[in-house]
Amino acid sequence: MTRMSMKTIRQLNEKDLRSKIQESKSELSKLKVDAAKGTLRKESGKLKPIRHDIARMLTRLTEMKKEKWSQQTISHHTNSSDYILKLFNQPIHK
């Protein structure tokens, strides 16, 4: 698997993103086993980029969840400005 840019990751939908994460994790685990056995020579430089790709994909997945959550929260309220005003006018509990 080649390195993925954030631009490429942002173009993926949630299902594809989850499958790419799973692929990357399995590839990483295979490389770690090879590294532990001592048979990892030419591919030793692949470990860090794969870990970074997984982190980027997980970050995007989290962003997608937050976007989805915020859309659901706002859609429950008729007017988002009313919702924001309601939040700021709540008393602070001690």
Phi and psi in radians as a Rosetta constraint file:
Dihedral C 1 N 2 CA 2 C 2 CIRCULARHARMONIC -1.549 0.35
Dihedral N 2 CA 2 C 2 N 3 CIRCULARHARMONIC 2.866 0.35
Dihedral C 2 N 3 CA 3 C 3 CIRCULARHARMONIC -1.103 0.35
Dihedral N 3 CA 3 C 3 N 4 CIRCULARHARMONIC 2.481 0.35
Dihedral C 3 N 4 CA 4 C 4 CIRCULARHARMONIC -1.913 0.35
Dihedral N 4 CA 4 C 4 N 5 CIRCULARHARMONIC 2.319 0.35
Dihedral C 4 N 5 CA 5 C 5 CIRCULARHARMONIC -1.451 0.35
Dihedral N 5 CA 5 C 5 N 6 CIRCULARHARMONIC 2.805 0.35
Dihedral C 5 N 6 CA 6 C 6 CIRCULARHARMONIC -1.126 0.35
Dihedral N 6 CA 6 C 6 N 7 CIRCULARHARMONIC -0.549 0.35
Dihedral C 6 N 7 CA 7 C 7 CIRCULARHARMONIC -1.077 0.35
Dihedral N 7 CA 7 C 7 N 8 CIRCULARHARMONIC -0.764 0.35
Dihedral C 7 N 8 CA 8 C 8 CIRCULARHARMONIC -1.155 0.35
Dihedral N 8 CA 8 C 8 N 9 CIRCULARHARMONIC -0.722 0.35
Dihedral C 8 N 9 CA 9 C 9 CIRCULARHARMONIC -1.117 0.35
Dihedral N 9 CA 9 C 9 N 10 CIRCULARHARMONIC -0.685 0.35
Dihedral C 9 N 10 CA 10 C 10 CIRCULARHARMONIC -1.153 0.35
Dihedral N 10 CA 10 C 10 N 11 CIRCULARHARMONIC -0.381 0.35
Dihedral C 10 N 11 CA 11 C 11 CIRCULARHARMONIC -1.415 0.35
Dihedral N 11 CA 11 C 11 N 12 CIRCULARHARMONIC -0.232 0.35
Dihedral C 11 N 12 CA 12 C 12 CIRCULARHARMONIC -1.432 0.35
Dihedral N 12 CA 12 C 12 N 13 CIRCULARHARMONIC 2.569 0.35
Dihedral C 12 N 13 CA 13 C 13 CIRCULARHARMONIC -1.495 0.35
Dihedral N 13 CA 13 C 13 N 14 CIRCULARHARMONIC 3.063 0.35
Dihedral C 13 N 14 CA 14 C 14 CIRCULARHARMONIC -1.088 0.35
Dihedral N 14 CA 14 C 14 N 15 CIRCULARHARMONIC -0.712 0.35
Dihedral C 14 N 15 CA 15 C 15 CIRCULARHARMONIC -1.116 0.35
Dihedral N 15 CA 15 C 15 N 16 CIRCULARHARMONIC -0.811 0.35
Dihedral C 15 N 16 CA 16 C 16 CIRCULARHARMONIC -1.134 0.35
Dihedral N 16 CA 16 C 16 N 17 CIRCULARHARMONIC -0.668 0.35
Dihedral C 16 N 17 CA 17 C 17 CIRCULARHARMONIC -1.100 0.35
Dihedral N 17 CA 17 C 17 N 18 CIRCULARHARMONIC -0.781 0.35
Dihedral C 17 N 18 CA 18 C 18 CIRCULARHARMONIC -1.090 0.35
Dihedral N 18 CA 18 C 18 N 19 CIRCULARHARMONIC -0.691 0.35
Dihedral C 18 N 19 CA 19 C 19 CIRCULARHARMONIC -1.193 0.35
Dihedral N 19 CA 19 C 19 N 20 CIRCULARHARMONIC -0.678 0.35
Dihedral C 19 N 20 CA 20 C 20 CIRCULARHARMONIC -1.115 0.35
Dihedral N 20 CA 20 C 20 N 21 CIRCULARHARMONIC -0.689 0.35
Dihedral C 20 N 21 CA 21 C 21 CIRCULARHARMONIC -1.078 0.35
Dihedral N 21 CA 21 C 21 N 22 CIRCULARHARMONIC -0.785 0.35
Dihedral C 21 N 22 CA 22 C 22 CIRCULARHARMONIC -1.089 0.35
Dihedral N 22 CA 22 C 22 N 23 CIRCULARHARMONIC -0.756 0.35
Dihedral C 22 N 23 CA 23 C 23 CIRCULARHARMONIC -1.053 0.35
Dihedral N 23 CA 23 C 23 N 24 CIRCULARHARMONIC -0.807 0.35
Dihedral C 23 N 24 CA 24 C 24 CIRCULARHARMONIC -1.130 0.35
Dihedral N 24 CA 24 C 24 N 25 CIRCULARHARMONIC -0.699 0.35
Dihedral C 24 N 25 CA 25 C 25 CIRCULARHARMONIC -1.139 0.35
Dihedral N 25 CA 25 C 25 N 26 CIRCULARHARMONIC -0.693 0.35
Dihedral C 25 N 26 CA 26 C 26 CIRCULARHARMONIC -1.190 0.35
Dihedral N 26 CA 26 C 26 N 27 CIRCULARHARMONIC -0.687 0.35
Dihedral C 26 N 27 CA 27 C 27 CIRCULARHARMONIC -1.104 0.35
Dihedral N 27 CA 27 C 27 N 28 CIRCULARHARMONIC -0.726 0.35
Dihedral C 27 N 28 CA 28 C 28 CIRCULARHARMONIC -1.106 0.35
Dihedral N 28 CA 28 C 28 N 29 CIRCULARHARMONIC -0.738 0.35
Dihedral C 28 N 29 CA 29 C 29 CIRCULARHARMONIC -1.141 0.35
Dihedral N 29 CA 29 C 29 N 30 CIRCULARHARMONIC -0.659 0.35
Dihedral C 29 N 30 CA 30 C 30 CIRCULARHARMONIC -1.103 0.35
Dihedral N 30 CA 30 C 30 N 31 CIRCULARHARMONIC -0.748 0.35
Dihedral C 30 N 31 CA 31 C 31 CIRCULARHARMONIC -1.132 0.35
Dihedral N 31 CA 31 C 31 N 32 CIRCULARHARMONIC -0.642 0.35
Dihedral C 31 N 32 CA 32 C 32 CIRCULARHARMONIC -1.158 0.35
Dihedral N 32 CA 32 C 32 N 33 CIRCULARHARMONIC -0.665 0.35
Dihedral C 32 N 33 CA 33 C 33 CIRCULARHARMONIC -1.114 0.35
Dihedral N 33 CA 33 C 33 N 34 CIRCULARHARMONIC -0.792 0.35
Dihedral C 33 N 34 CA 34 C 34 CIRCULARHARMONIC -1.077 0.35
Dihedral N 34 CA 34 C 34 N 35 CIRCULARHARMONIC -0.668 0.35
Dihedral C 34 N 35 CA 35 C 35 CIRCULARHARMONIC -1.149 0.35
Dihedral N 35 CA 35 C 35 N 36 CIRCULARHARMONIC -0.679 0.35
Dihedral C 35 N 36 CA 36 C 36 CIRCULARHARMONIC -1.191 0.35
Dihedral N 36 CA 36 C 36 N 37 CIRCULARHARMONIC -0.599 0.35
Dihedral C 36 N 37 CA 37 C 37 CIRCULARHARMONIC -1.316 0.35
Dihedral N 37 CA 37 C 37 N 38 CIRCULARHARMONIC -0.376 0.35
Dihedral C 37 N 38 CA 38 C 38 CIRCULARHARMONIC 1.572 0.35
Dihedral N 38 CA 38 C 38 N 39 CIRCULARHARMONIC 0.210 0.35
Dihedral C 38 N 39 CA 39 C 39 CIRCULARHARMONIC -1.687 0.35
Dihedral N 39 CA 39 C 39 N 40 CIRCULARHARMONIC 0.100 0.35
Dihedral C 39 N 40 CA 40 C 40 CIRCULARHARMONIC -1.639 0.35
Dihedral N 40 CA 40 C 40 N 41 CIRCULARHARMONIC 1.870 0.35
Dihedral C 40 N 41 CA 41 C 41 CIRCULARHARMONIC -1.990 0.35
Dihedral N 41 CA 41 C 41 N 42 CIRCULARHARMONIC -1.239 0.35
Dihedral C 41 N 42 CA 42 C 42 CIRCULARHARMONIC -1.240 0.35
Dihedral N 42 CA 42 C 42 N 43 CIRCULARHARMONIC -0.459 0.35
Dihedral C 42 N 43 CA 43 C 43 CIRCULARHARMONIC -1.672 0.35
Dihedral N 43 CA 43 C 43 N 44 CIRCULARHARMONIC 0.181 0.35
Dihedral C 43 N 44 CA 44 C 44 CIRCULARHARMONIC -1.130 0.35
Dihedral N 44 CA 44 C 44 N 45 CIRCULARHARMONIC -0.413 0.35
Dihedral C 44 N 45 CA 45 C 45 CIRCULARHARMONIC -1.441 0.35
Dihedral N 45 CA 45 C 45 N 46 CIRCULARHARMONIC 0.017 0.35
Dihedral C 45 N 46 CA 46 C 46 CIRCULARHARMONIC -1.537 0.35
Dihedral N 46 CA 46 C 46 N 47 CIRCULARHARMONIC -0.353 0.35
Dihedral C 46 N 47 CA 47 C 47 CIRCULARHARMONIC -1.042 0.35
Dihedral N 47 CA 47 C 47 N 48 CIRCULARHARMONIC -0.915 0.35
Dihedral C 47 N 48 CA 48 C 48 CIRCULARHARMONIC -1.124 0.35
Dihedral N 48 CA 48 C 48 N 49 CIRCULARHARMONIC -0.816 0.35
Dihedral C 48 N 49 CA 49 C 49 CIRCULARHARMONIC -1.052 0.35
Dihedral N 49 CA 49 C 49 N 50 CIRCULARHARMONIC -0.636 0.35
Dihedral C 49 N 50 CA 50 C 50 CIRCULARHARMONIC -1.176 0.35
Dihedral N 50 CA 50 C 50 N 51 CIRCULARHARMONIC -0.730 0.35
Dihedral C 50 N 51 CA 51 C 51 CIRCULARHARMONIC -1.066 0.35
Dihedral N 51 CA 51 C 51 N 52 CIRCULARHARMONIC -0.707 0.35
Dihedral C 51 N 52 CA 52 C 52 CIRCULARHARMONIC -1.169 0.35
Dihedral N 52 CA 52 C 52 N 53 CIRCULARHARMONIC -0.689 0.35
Dihedral C 52 N 53 CA 53 C 53 CIRCULARHARMONIC -1.091 0.35
Dihedral N 53 CA 53 C 53 N 54 CIRCULARHARMONIC -0.754 0.35
Dihedral C 53 N 54 CA 54 C 54 CIRCULARHARMONIC -1.068 0.35
Dihedral N 54 CA 54 C 54 N 55 CIRCULARHARMONIC -0.749 0.35
Dihedral C 54 N 55 CA 55 C 55 CIRCULARHARMONIC -1.097 0.35
Dihedral N 55 CA 55 C 55 N 56 CIRCULARHARMONIC -0.735 0.35
Dihedral C 55 N 56 CA 56 C 56 CIRCULARHARMONIC -1.087 0.35
Dihedral N 56 CA 56 C 56 N 57 CIRCULARHARMONIC -0.746 0.35
Dihedral C 56 N 57 CA 57 C 57 CIRCULARHARMONIC -1.183 0.35
Dihedral N 57 CA 57 C 57 N 58 CIRCULARHARMONIC -0.690 0.35
Dihedral C 57 N 58 CA 58 C 58 CIRCULARHARMONIC -1.151 0.35
Dihedral N 58 CA 58 C 58 N 59 CIRCULARHARMONIC -0.639 0.35
Dihedral C 58 N 59 CA 59 C 59 CIRCULARHARMONIC -1.090 0.35
Dihedral N 59 CA 59 C 59 N 60 CIRCULARHARMONIC -0.783 0.35
Dihedral C 59 N 60 CA 60 C 60 CIRCULARHARMONIC -1.118 0.35
Dihedral N 60 CA 60 C 60 N 61 CIRCULARHARMONIC -0.667 0.35
Dihedral C 60 N 61 CA 61 C 61 CIRCULARHARMONIC -1.096 0.35
Dihedral N 61 CA 61 C 61 N 62 CIRCULARHARMONIC -0.709 0.35
Dihedral C 61 N 62 CA 62 C 62 CIRCULARHARMONIC -1.126 0.35
Dihedral N 62 CA 62 C 62 N 63 CIRCULARHARMONIC -0.732 0.35
Dihedral C 62 N 63 CA 63 C 63 CIRCULARHARMONIC -1.045 0.35
Dihedral N 63 CA 63 C 63 N 64 CIRCULARHARMONIC -0.731 0.35
Dihedral C 63 N 64 CA 64 C 64 CIRCULARHARMONIC -1.117 0.35
Dihedral N 64 CA 64 C 64 N 65 CIRCULARHARMONIC -0.694 0.35
Dihedral C 64 N 65 CA 65 C 65 CIRCULARHARMONIC -1.132 0.35
Dihedral N 65 CA 65 C 65 N 66 CIRCULARHARMONIC -0.733 0.35
Dihedral C 65 N 66 CA 66 C 66 CIRCULARHARMONIC -1.133 0.35
Dihedral N 66 CA 66 C 66 N 67 CIRCULARHARMONIC -0.731 0.35
Dihedral C 66 N 67 CA 67 C 67 CIRCULARHARMONIC -1.088 0.35
Dihedral N 67 CA 67 C 67 N 68 CIRCULARHARMONIC -0.763 0.35
Dihedral C 67 N 68 CA 68 C 68 CIRCULARHARMONIC -1.098 0.35
Dihedral N 68 CA 68 C 68 N 69 CIRCULARHARMONIC -0.757 0.35
Dihedral C 68 N 69 CA 69 C 69 CIRCULARHARMONIC -1.124 0.35
Dihedral N 69 CA 69 C 69 N 70 CIRCULARHARMONIC -0.770 0.35
Dihedral C 69 N 70 CA 70 C 70 CIRCULARHARMONIC -1.166 0.35
Dihedral N 70 CA 70 C 70 N 71 CIRCULARHARMONIC -0.622 0.35
Dihedral C 70 N 71 CA 71 C 71 CIRCULARHARMONIC -1.134 0.35
Dihedral N 71 CA 71 C 71 N 72 CIRCULARHARMONIC -0.694 0.35
Dihedral C 71 N 72 CA 72 C 72 CIRCULARHARMONIC -1.178 0.35
Dihedral N 72 CA 72 C 72 N 73 CIRCULARHARMONIC -0.713 0.35
Dihedral C 72 N 73 CA 73 C 73 CIRCULARHARMONIC -1.123 0.35
Dihedral N 73 CA 73 C 73 N 74 CIRCULARHARMONIC -0.800 0.35
Dihedral C 73 N 74 CA 74 C 74 CIRCULARHARMONIC -1.226 0.35
Dihedral N 74 CA 74 C 74 N 75 CIRCULARHARMONIC -0.627 0.35
Dihedral C 74 N 75 CA 75 C 75 CIRCULARHARMONIC -1.197 0.35
Dihedral N 75 CA 75 C 75 N 76 CIRCULARHARMONIC -0.391 0.35
Dihedral C 75 N 76 CA 76 C 76 CIRCULARHARMONIC -1.272 0.35
Dihedral N 76 CA 76 C 76 N 77 CIRCULARHARMONIC -0.323 0.35
Dihedral C 76 N 77 CA 77 C 77 CIRCULARHARMONIC -1.897 0.35
Dihedral N 77 CA 77 C 77 N 78 CIRCULARHARMONIC 2.450 0.35
Dihedral C 77 N 78 CA 78 C 78 CIRCULARHARMONIC -1.166 0.35
Dihedral N 78 CA 78 C 78 N 79 CIRCULARHARMONIC -0.680 0.35
Dihedral C 78 N 79 CA 79 C 79 CIRCULARHARMONIC -2.302 0.35
Dihedral N 79 CA 79 C 79 N 80 CIRCULARHARMONIC 2.100 0.35
Dihedral C 79 N 80 CA 80 C 80 CIRCULARHARMONIC -1.125 0.35
Dihedral N 80 CA 80 C 80 N 81 CIRCULARHARMONIC -0.546 0.35
Dihedral C 80 N 81 CA 81 C 81 CIRCULARHARMONIC -1.184 0.35
Dihedral N 81 CA 81 C 81 N 82 CIRCULARHARMONIC -0.628 0.35
Dihedral C 81 N 82 CA 82 C 82 CIRCULARHARMONIC -1.104 0.35
Dihedral N 82 CA 82 C 82 N 83 CIRCULARHARMONIC -0.697 0.35
Dihedral C 82 N 83 CA 83 C 83 CIRCULARHARMONIC -1.107 0.35
Dihedral N 83 CA 83 C 83 N 84 CIRCULARHARMONIC -0.773 0.35
Dihedral C 83 N 84 CA 84 C 84 CIRCULARHARMONIC -1.122 0.35
Dihedral N 84 CA 84 C 84 N 85 CIRCULARHARMONIC -0.762 0.35
Dihedral C 84 N 85 CA 85 C 85 CIRCULARHARMONIC -1.081 0.35
Dihedral N 85 CA 85 C 85 N 86 CIRCULARHARMONIC -0.680 0.35
Dihedral C 85 N 86 CA 86 C 86 CIRCULARHARMONIC -1.104 0.35
Dihedral N 86 CA 86 C 86 N 87 CIRCULARHARMONIC -0.705 0.35
Dihedral C 86 N 87 CA 87 C 87 CIRCULARHARMONIC -1.109 0.35
Dihedral N 87 CA 87 C 87 N 88 CIRCULARHARMONIC -0.753 0.35
Dihedral C 87 N 88 CA 88 C 88 CIRCULARHARMONIC -1.344 0.35
Dihedral N 88 CA 88 C 88 N 89 CIRCULARHARMONIC -0.328 0.35
Dihedral C 88 N 89 CA 89 C 89 CIRCULARHARMONIC -1.632 0.35
Dihedral N 89 CA 89 C 89 N 90 CIRCULARHARMONIC 0.073 0.35
Dihedral C 89 N 90 CA 90 C 90 CIRCULARHARMONIC -1.328 0.35
Dihedral N 90 CA 90 C 90 N 91 CIRCULARHARMONIC 2.497 0.35
Dihedral C 90 N 91 CA 91 C 91 CIRCULARHARMONIC -1.226 0.35
Dihedral N 91 CA 91 C 91 N 92 CIRCULARHARMONIC 2.625 0.35
Dihedral C 91 N 92 CA 92 C 92 CIRCULARHARMONIC -1.570 0.35
Dihedral N 92 CA 92 C 92 N 93 CIRCULARHARMONIC 2.198 0.35
Dihedral C 92 N 93 CA 93 C 93 CIRCULARHARMONIC -1.547 0.35
Dihedral N 93 CA 93 C 93 N 94 CIRCULARHARMONIC 2.412 0.35
